[in-house]
């Protein structure tokens, strides 16, 4: 069955280069997981180091699946190609915005909720 969700990470102005992370079991906790991942990446986001921030975010989003053959996937492109059971989630590192469903947040405000 699963609790499927996707996280879209925007690192350029070209939607064809969007990075999408598929998570088979994260759905119920996906927003909290995303907040935690962004919190870990904030030092790199704050200095404009998108490549390192992206690596940290992906590492944090997939940490429960390390050394596992299944549970997470990464794919590139504008279109979500894996099943989604929850709201759309987007991390826009170019404009420092977060989208969860129909809600839009400034990245820093979204992370500050954890603190």
JOFEN-V366024 format. One record per pair of residues at least 12 apart in sequence whose ideal C-beta (glycine too) atoms are under 7 Angstrom apart, sorted by the first residue. I is the first residue (numbers start at 1). J is the second residue. D is the distance in whole Angstrom. If there is no record, write none. Layout:
((I:J:D) (I:J:D))
//
This chain:
((2:24:5) (2:25:6) (3:25:5) (3:26:7) (3:27:3) (3:28:5) (3:85:6) (4:24:6) (4:27:6) (4:82:7) (4:83:5) (4:84:6) (4:85:5) (5:23:5) (5:26:5) (5:27:4) (5:30:5) (5:84:6) (5:85:6) (5:86:5) (5:89:7) (6:20:5) (6:21:7) (6:22:5) (6:80:5) (6:82:6) (6:84:5) (6:89:7) (7:21:4) (7:34:6) (7:61:6) (7:89:5) (7:91:7) (8:20:5) (8:89:7) (8:90:5) (8:91:7) (9:54:6) (9:57:6) (9:91:5) (9:93:7) (10:90:7) (10:91:7) (10:92:4) (10:93:6) (10:94:6) (11:50:5) (11:54:6) (11:93:5) (11:94:7) (12:94:7) (13:94:6) (15:78:4) (16:77:6) (16:78:6) (17:76:7) (18:76:7) (18:77:6) (18:78:6) (19:54:7) (19:74:7) (19:76:6) (20:75:5) (20:80:6) (21:58:6) (21:61:5) (21:62:7) (21:72:7) (21:74:6) (22:72:6) (22:73:4) (22:75:7) (22:82:4) (23:61:7) (23:72:6) (24:70:7) (24:71:5) (25:71:6) (27:85:5) (27:86:5) (30:86:6) (30:89:6) (31:100:6) (33:61:6) (34:89:6) (34:91:7) (35:110:6) (35:111:6) (35:113:6) (35:114:5) (36:60:6) (36:114:7) (37:57:5) (37:60:4) (37:61:5) (38:57:7) (38:91:7) (38:107:7) (38:110:7) (38:111:5) (39:111:5) (39:114:6) (40:56:5) (40:60:5) (41:53:4) (41:56:4) (41:57:5) (42:111:6) (44:56:6) (45:93:7) (45:107:7) (50:93:5) (53:93:6) (54:93:7) (57:91:7) (58:74:7) (87:100:6) (87:101:3) (88:101:6) (98:110:4))
//
